[in-house]
Amino acid sequence: AQKITQTQPGMFVQEKEAVTLDCTYDTSDPSYGLFWYKQPSSGEMIFLIYQGSYDQQNATEGRYSLNFQKARKSANLVISASQLGDSAMYFCAMRETETSGSRLTFGEGTQLTVNP
Amino acid sequence: DTGVSQNPRHKITKRGQNVTFRCDPISEHNRLYWYRQTLGQGPEFLTYFQNEAQLEKSRLLSDRFSAERPKGSFSTLEIQRTEQGDSAMYLCASSVRSSGGTRYNEQFFGPGTRLTVL
């Protein structure tokens, strides 16, 4: 079974609007962390935001926020006020603390295009 | 530049040749990871080191692959007898192990080495 599922291969958004990128995960580990990374066409993975399984509040980092619904096992990324520079591939990843140590398991990604 | 660096950025080789990639992590980071990313996919974990000790290896890391991290600083990933299926982006990441919980263990990635096997 897929541990990380990103069901949107591609998403389009108008500049200055908000967009939500979906991520669902599957784990039986009680302690885990969820990450979002951005990968521009240059190839480098850029860390955006982190949510721990025991965190009570949704994580926020500037224009990025994470809509964490633990019971549904979803960790959607919300980008507010989209900018042209947000056009990139976005990956959701999970680290299962007890079962897989430090490794990250990534989803297949969502290609976001911001239109002017 | 104090980020993760990787060399070379691009490598083209013929099938059957050996290749070696280098990764220099962020200087205070004691953990180093290798991932492989094929076109249109997310990165897949290969192996990781804590200091000089290789603590985990994926089953993706066949016996043609070997990674080292002498002295706990830079790391090398060698692929012997390359095959066309080895063509991919090889990403290196580093992090610092903290007793403060997982929040401070974000992995910072380098720009990757793109390998093309002809």
HADDOCK unambig.tbl for C-alpha pairs under 7 A between the chains (distance, minus, plus):
assign (segid A and resid 43 and name CA) (segid B and resid 111 and name CA) 5.99 0.50 0.50
assign (segid A and resid 43 and name CA) (segid B and resid 112 and name CA) 6.98 0.50 0.50
assign (segid A and resid 44 and name CA) (segid B and resid 109 and name CA) 6.57 0.50 0.50
assign (segid A and resid 44 and name CA) (segid B and resid 110 and name CA) 6.10 0.50 0.50
assign (segid A and resid 44 and name CA) (segid B and resid 111 and name CA) 4.41 0.50 0.50
assign (segid A and resid 44 and name CA) (segid B and resid 112 and name CA) 6.79 0.50 0.50
assign (segid A and resid 45 and name CA) (segid B and resid 109 and name CA) 5.61 0.50 0.50
assign (segid A and resid 47 and name CA) (segid B and resid 108 and name CA) 6.96 0.50 0.50
assign (segid A and resid 52 and name CA) (segid B and resid 103 and name CA) 6.97 0.50 0.50
assign (segid A and resid 91 and name CA) (segid B and resid 42 and name CA) 6.94 0.50 0.50
assign (segid A and resid 103 and name CA) (segid B and resid 45 and name CA) 6.46 0.50 0.50
assign (segid A and resid 104 and name CA) (segid B and resid 45 and name CA) 6.80 0.50 0.50
assign (segid A and resid 105 and name CA) (segid B and resid 44 and name CA) 6.87 0.50 0.50
assign (segid A and resid 106 and name CA) (segid B and resid 42 and name CA) 5.45 0.50 0.50
assign (segid A and resid 106 and name CA) (segid B and resid 43 and name CA) 6.16 0.50 0.50
assign (segid A and resid 107 and name CA) (segid B and resid 42 and name CA) 5.66 0.50 0.50
assign (segid A and resid 108 and name CA) (segid B and resid 41 and name CA) 4.92 0.50 0.50
assign (segid A and resid 108 and name CA) (segid B and resid 42 and name CA) 4.67 0.50 0.50
assign (segid A and resid 109 and name CA) (segid B and resid 41 and name CA) 6.99 0.50 0.50
assign (segid A and resid 109 and name CA) (segid B and resid 42 and name CA) 6.21 0.50 0.50
